[in-house]
Amino acid sequence: MDHKKKLKQQYKETPKIMGVYRVLNKNTGRALLECNRDVQVKLNRHMSELRFGSHNNKQLQNDWNSLGADAFSFDVVEVLPPLDKPDYDPEDDLNELLELTLQKQEYAKDNLYNKSKTR
């Protein structure tokens, strides 16, 4: 097996982290909180979009542009362990976990980049 195929196989076999993640402005404490089936892929996407100036959240993009990359961290906040059920769809569980996380005092609605989250 050549090196590329081996790397591709390793990637496919690596378990994905499901859960809630955040993009945190370390200067202001303001955060973007979201959930996904593959947290690392989403964090990488946010980072890339911010670096290229194409993030869809304009407030976050403006802060990134003015403060720079060093002012931000990209973190996993809550992990959703996968169930050993072949037909398991984690979408509802992920959304519930996100809502529970958003209810924490440290994530006050006025300190979020999230666009209109109802709570």
Secondary structure, DSSP 8 states (H G I E B T S, - for coil): --HHHHHHHHHHHS----EEEEEEETTT--EEEEEESSHHHHHHHHHHHHHTT--S-HHHHHHHHHH-GGGEEEEEEEE----S-TT---HHHHHHHHHHHHTSGGG-GGGB-SS----
